[in-house]
């Protein structure tokens, strides 16, 4: 139920292992496009999976929600849970689907909450299904841990599968469903439903904490003359810490970390607890998104009005077209408010940026086209094609040789030797 980012990846991957999968969605235009193998998101490997499994008859797309439920043995709820203004997750779509499941189920089924939902949601879903159900059903919480840009690989070869179940039937069915994905010995971790729901939020909150912590360390490194790259290697070599999620940058974005941190903070407040660490993580992340403008403003001599700025990268991370909570959006708004003009390039997110921003900024066909007549370049997203550019071409294209590197892609000493005014995150220059 739901053929957005999570539902589409889950459906295609389950079909790939021989299951018969129906992706049901109320968006008729999206369903019709998917039937033609037109994928609404950029996700490496997904288009091939969808095309192959549709062709072989294991994957189908429909707007007939009732019919899809009637045919199902397992129903995954994978609809959106956008944040409300107070940070809590909006469960209206989840509960509406639950009601439909109760009305249209035709046999004993397992109902799986796949959407990221707060602790206690499965119990609400159970009540909504039970209000209309004429057959037995079993609840399961199966949080997803898919990284955008590597979601297909993450599902097919997971680090672990977390399953919150409270019946032997659900445990047996879900173990069989996931068996092909854990043949290499990766664990299926069974637990109660509330713990499974909490695991998803806790995992994302921990990763967000590491990012904000390292960004704060990077900012301090600048003040005391330390090099964050060396600090990162020094602490990352500690086996208790590890290397992952210690790369400083302009702040995290996307569909998961911002929303899940807010929702977990809100859940804690609702039960009379506090998560002061996460409140600080969120505050630090919002501050970090302003750092690129601060650095650029300083490099321009404190005057951005009338400047033309080139941006490399719009998506919140590489290998996706997702711009939700992207640092680029904060930077663009700051630049426009300061009277600058912006020309941007991104390998995948140009259409999404046009949808969000319209003609407020210009878009370049190539990353080098974005540089023409620009006063500065800001690297916002660490796409591979930005890692080893032609620096002579960059310098010749810019009116002023200013580069603000928000992802620490380039060597500071080399950039200065090439004649650039260069700044990055947390490094000596």
C-alpha positions in Angstrom: 0.0 0.0 0.0 1.8 3.1 -1.3 4.3 3.2 -4.2 6.5 6.0 -3.1 10.1 5.6 -2.2 9.8 2.9 0.4 6.8 1.0 -1.2 8.4 0.9 -4.6 11.8 -0.3 -3.5 10.2 -2.9 -1.2 7.8 -4.1 -3.8 10.4 -4.4 -6.6 12.8 -6.3 -4.3 10.3 -8.7 -3.0 9.2 -9.4 -6.6 12.8 -10.0 -7.5 12.9 -13.1 -5.2 9.8 -14.7 -6.8 6.9 -13.2 -4.8 3.8 -11.9 -6.5 3.6 -8.2 -5.6 0.9 -5.7 -6.1 1.8 -2.0 -5.5 -1.4 -0.1 -4.9 -1.6 3.6 -4.9 -4.3 6.2 -5.2 -2.2 8.4 -7.5 -3.5 7.4 -10.9 -0.9 9.3 -12.9 1.9 7.7 -10.9 0.5 4.2 -11.3 0.1 4.7 -15.1 3.7 5.9 -15.4 4.9 2.9 -13.3 3.1 0.6 -15.6 5.2 2.1 -18.4 8.4 1.6 -16.3 8.7 5.3 -15.7 10.1 5.7 -12.2 9.2 8.8 -10.3 12.4 8.9 -8.2 16.1 8.6 -9.0 17.4 5.4 -7.4 20.2 3.4 -9.0 19.1 -0.1 -10.1 15.4 0.4 -9.3 14.3 1.0 -12.9 15.8 -2.3 -14.1 14.1 -4.2 -11.2 10.7 -2.7 -12.0 11.0 -3.3 -15.7 12.2 -6.9 -15.3 9.6 -8.0 -12.7 6.7 -6.4 -14.6 7.8 -8.1 -17.7 8.0 -11.4 -15.9 4.5 -10.9 -14.3 5.6 -10.8 -10.7 5.0 -7.1 -10.1 2.0 -5.1 -11.0 0.7 -1.6 -10.2 -2.9 -0.6 -9.6 -5.2 2.0 -8.2 -7.7 -0.7 -7.1 -6.8 -0.6 -3.4 -9.7 -2.9 -2.4 -8.8 -5.5 -5.0 -5.2 -5.5 -4.0 -6.0 -6.1 -0.4 -8.5 -8.8 -1.3 -5.7 -10.8 -3.0 -3.1 -10.3 -0.3 -1.5 -12.7 2.2 0.8 -9.9 3.5 0.0 -6.2 3.4 2.8 -3.7 3.8 1.7 -0.2 4.8 4.2 2.1 3.1 2.4 5.4 2.7 3.8 8.8 3.7 4.0 10.0 7.3 4.9 13.7 6.8 5.7 15.8 9.9 3.0 18.0 11.4 3.9 21.6 12.4 4.7 20.4 15.9 7.2 17.7 14.6 4.9 14.8 15.3 4.3 12.2 12.5 1.0 12.6 10.5 -0.6 9.2 10.7 -3.8 10.0 8.7 -2.7 8.1 5.6 -1.5 5.1 7.6 -4.8 4.8 9.6 -6.9 5.4 6.4 -5.1 2.4 4.8 -5.6 0.3 8.0 -9.3 0.9 7.7 -9.3 -0.2 4.1 -7.4 -3.3 5.0 -10.1 -4.2 7.6 -12.9 -3.7 5.1 -11.4 -5.6 2.2 -9.3 -8.5 3.5 -10.6 -11.9 2.4 -8.4 -14.3 4.5 -6.1 -14.4 7.4 -3.3 -11.9 6.7 -0.2 -10.3 8.2 -0.4 -6.5 8.4 3.1 -4.9 8.3 3.8 -1.3 9.2 6.7 -0.3 6.9 6.3 3.4 7.0 8.4 5.1 9.7 5.9 5.6 12.5 6.2 6.5 16.2 6.0 4.0 19.0 2.4 2.9 19.5 1.3 3.3 15.9 1.0 -0.5 15.3 -1.5 -0.6 18.1 -3.5 2.2 16.5 -3.4 0.4 13.2 -4.5 -2.8 14.8 -7.6 -1.1 16.3 -8.4 0.5 12.9 -8.1 -2.9 11.1 -10.1 -4.7 13.8 -13.0 -2.3 13.6 -13.9 -3.7 10.2 -12.1 -7.1 10.0 -14.0 -10.3 9.4 -10.9 -12.6 9.4 -7.9 -13.0 11.7 -4.9 -10.8 11.2 -1.5 -10.4 12.7 0.5 -7.2 13.2 4.2 -6.8 12.4 6.5 -3.8 12.6 9.2 -4.0 10.0 11.2 -0.7 9.9 13.2 0.1 6.8 16.8 1.0 6.9 17.3 2.0 3.3 19.9 4.6 2.3 18.8 6.8 -0.5 21.1 6.2 -3.4 21.8 2.6 -2.2 18.2 1.5 -1.4 18.1 -1.5 -3.7 21.4 -2.9 -2.5 20.4 -2.2 1.1 17.2 -4.2 0.7 18.7 -7.1 -1.2 21.7 -7.3 1.1 20.6 -5.9 4.5 22.9 -5.5 7.5 19.9 -6.8 9.5 16.2 -7.3 9.3 14.2 -6.0 12.3 10.8 -7.6 12.8 8.4 -6.7 15.7 5.9 -9.5 16.0 3.5 -10.8 18.7 2.3 -14.0 17.1 3.9 -17.2 15.9 2.0 -16.9 12.6 3.5 -13.5 11.9 7.0 -14.6 12.9 6.8 -17.7 10.6 5.4 -15.7 7.6 7.9 -12.9 7.8 10.9 -15.2 8.4 10.0 -17.1 5.2 9.6 -13.8 3.3 13.0 -12.5 4.3 14.9 -15.7 4.2 16.4 -15.1 0.6 17.9 -11.8 1.8 19.8 -13.2 4.8 21.5 -16.3 3.3 24.9 -14.9 4.0 24.2 -15.0 7.8 23.0 -11.4 8.4 20.5 -11.6 11.3 16.8 -11.4 11.4 16.2 -9.8 14.8 12.8 -10.6 16.3 11.4 -8.3 19.0 8.2 -6.9 20.3 6.4 -4.3 18.2 7.1 -1.3 20.3 10.8 -2.0 20.4 10.9 -2.4 16.6 9.2 0.9 16.2 11.7 2.5 18.5 14.7 0.9 16.8 14.1 2.8 13.6 13.9 6.2 15.3 16.9 5.4 17.6 19.0 4.3 14.6 18.4 7.5 12.6 18.7 9.7 15.6 22.2 8.2 16.4 23.4 8.7 12.9 22.1 12.3 12.9 23.9 12.8 16.2 27.2 11.7 14.7 26.8 14.1 11.8 25.9 17.1 14.0 28.7 16.2 16.5 31.3 16.1 13.7 30.0 19.3 12.2 30.4 21.0 15.6 33.9 19.6 16.0 34.7 20.9 12.5 33.6 24.4 13.4 35.7 24.3 16.5 38.7 23.0 14.5 38.5 26.2 12.4 38.7 28.4 15.5 41.7 26.6 17.1 43.7 25.8 13.9 43.1 22.1 13.8 42.3 20.0 10.7 39.1 18.1 10.9 40.2 15.5 8.4 43.0 14.5 10.7 40.8 14.6 13.8 38.2 12.4 12.0 40.9 9.8 11.2 42.1 9.9 14.7 38.8 9.2 16.4 37.5 7.0 13.6 40.3 4.5 14.1 38.9 3.8 17.6 37.0 0.6 17.2 34.4 1.9 19.6 33.6 4.8 17.3 34.4 3.7 13.7 34.6 5.8 10.5 31.0 6.0 9.4 29.1 9.3 9.5 32.0 11.4 10.6 32.4 13.5 7.5 31.7 17.1 8.2 29.5 19.1 5.8 26.7 21.6 5.5 24.2 19.6 7.6 22.0 16.6 7.0 18.8 16.6 5.1 16.5 14.1 3.3 13.3 12.3 4.1 14.5 10.5 7.3 16.9 12.2 9.6 15.2 15.6 10.0 11.7 14.1 10.3 12.7 11.3 12.6 14.7 13.4 15.0 11.7 15.8 15.3 9.3 13.0 15.8 11.4 11.3 18.5 11.8 14.6 20.3 8.0 15.1 20.1 7.3 11.5 21.3 9.5 12.1 24.3 7.7 15.4 25.2 4.3 13.7 24.9 5.2 11.1 27.6 6.9 13.7 29.9 10.5 12.8 29.0 13.2 15.0 27.4 15.8 14.2 24.8 18.1 17.1 25.3 20.9 15.6 23.2 18.6 15.3 20.2 17.2 18.8 20.7 20.8 20.0 20.5 21.4 17.8 17.4 18.5 19.4 15.6 19.6 22.9 16.6 23.2 22.3 15.5 22.0 21.0 12.2 19.9 24.1 11.5 22.9 26.3 12.3 25.2 24.2 10.1 23.1 24.8 7.1 23.9 28.5 7.3 27.7 28.0 7.3 28.1 27.9 3.6 26.5 31.3 3.2 28.6 32.7 6.0 31.8 31.5 4.4 30.8 32.7 0.9 29.7 36.1 2.3 33.1 36.5 3.9 35.0 35.5 0.7 33.0 38.0 -1.2 34.1 40.8 1.1 30.9 41.0 3.0 28.8 42.0 0.0 26.7 39.4 -1.9 24.3 41.8 -3.6 24.7 41.6 -7.3 27.0 38.6 -7.2 26.3 35.6 -9.4 26.9 32.3 -7.6 27.4 28.9 -9.1 26.1 25.9 -7.1 27.3 22.3 -7.7 24.7 20.0 -6.1 21.1 20.5 -5.1 20.1 17.1 -3.7 20.7 16.5 0.0 23.2 13.7 -0.9 24.5 12.1 -4.1 22.8 9.3 -6.0 19.3 10.7 -5.3 17.0 13.5 -6.6 15.6 14.1 -3.1 15.7 17.7 -2.0 13.7 17.4 1.2 15.5 19.5 3.9 18.5 19.9 1.5 21.2 22.3 2.6 21.1 23.8 -0.9 17.6 25.1 -0.3 18.8 27.1 2.8 21.8 28.5 0.9 19.6 29.5 -2.1 17.1 31.4 0.1 20.0 33.2 1.8 21.6 34.1 -1.5 18.4 35.4 -3.0 17.5 37.4 0.1 21.0 39.0 -0.1 20.5 40.1 -3.6 22.6 37.5 -5.4 21.7 35.4 -8.4 22.2 31.7 -8.6 23.0 29.2 -11.3 22.9 25.6 -10.3 23.7 22.1 -11.6 22.9 18.7 -10.2 23.2 15.3 -12.1 19.7 14.1 -10.9 17.8 16.8 -9.0 17.2 19.4 -11.7 13.6 18.6 -12.3 12.8 18.5 -8.6 14.6 21.8 -8.2 12.6 23.4 -11.0 9.4 22.1 -9.3 10.4 23.7 -6.0 12.1 26.9 -7.2 10.6 27.6 -10.6 12.5 30.5 -12.3 13.9 32.0 -9.1 17.3 30.5 -10.0 18.9 29.5 -13.3 19.8 25.9 -14.2 22.9 24.8 -16.2 23.1 21.7 -18.4 26.6 20.9 -17.1 28.5 21.7 -14.0 31.0 23.8 -16.1 28.1 25.8 -17.7 27.1 26.9 -14.2 30.4 28.6 -13.8 30.2 31.1 -16.7 30.3 34.7 -15.4 29.9 33.5 -11.8 31.7 35.3 -9.0 32.1 32.1 -6.9 31.5 28.4 -6.9 29.9 26.6 -3.9 30.1 22.8 -3.8 27.0 21.6 -1.9 26.6 17.9 -2.8 29.5 15.4 -3.2 28.5 13.8 -6.5 31.4 11.8 -7.9 31.6 13.9 -11.0 32.5 16.9 -8.9 35.4 15.2 -7.1 38.1 15.6 -9.8 37.2 18.6 -12.0 39.3 20.6 -14.4 40.6 23.3 -12.0 42.0 25.4 -14.8 38.6 25.4 -16.5 37.0 26.4 -13.2 39.4 29.3 -12.7 39.1 30.5 -16.3 35.3 30.4 -16.1 34.8 32.3 -12.8 35.0 36.0 -12.7 36.6 35.7 -9.3 38.5 32.5 -8.3 36.4 31.8 -5.2 35.5 28.2 -4.2 33.6 27.3 -1.1 33.8 23.5 -0.7 31.0 22.3 1.5 32.0 18.7 1.2 35.8 18.9 1.6 36.4 17.4 -1.8 39.6 19.3 -2.6 43.0 19.7 -1.1 43.3 23.2 0.5 47.0 23.5 -0.2 46.6 22.6 -3.8 43.7 25.0 -4.2 45.7 27.9 -2.8 48.6 27.0 -5.0 46.3 27.1 -8.0 45.4 30.7 -7.1 41.9 30.1 -5.6 40.4 31.8 -2.6 39.3 28.6 -1.0 37.4 27.6 2.1 36.0 24.3 3.4 34.5 22.8 6.5 36.8 22.5 9.6 40.2 22.4 7.8 43.3 24.6 7.8 43.7 26.7 4.7 
